[in-house]
Amino acid sequence: MTDYAAKAVSASKLIRSKGQAMQIEFGAISGYGSGTPDVPGSASKRPWGVVTEYSLRDIDGTQIRVGDKRVILEALNGMPTPQTKDSLIIEGVSHSIVNVRPLSPAGVVVIYELQARSGA
């Protein structure tokens, strides 16, 4: 049987070696598209993540837009599952979380894949 908790630890080590510290504001009210800034939530965490761009073939202009970021986020340290109402801060820029996909074989979350969209 595979030890998925150990896989989550290994994934976190890789993400920390290749990624950057980020911040999630849980329960943030997004100002995306309204001309107002995000309002911070009541709690925050500082996980590590790796940011990549979507390929042109993935961008459909509706669900995935130009400028959206794919973020692979560690799932350790008591990290609650990010939600679309939360806000992700990458390099000081606030992003709305558009989609969350946990990779959770056998019910153990190893990583989160997020789709993040800046308000700019």
Secondary structure by P-SEA (a helix, b strand, c coil): ccaaaaaaaaaaaaaaacbbbbbbbcccccccccccccccccccccccbbbbbbcccccccccccccbbbbbcccccccccccccbbbbcccccccccbbbbbcccccccbbbbbbbbcc
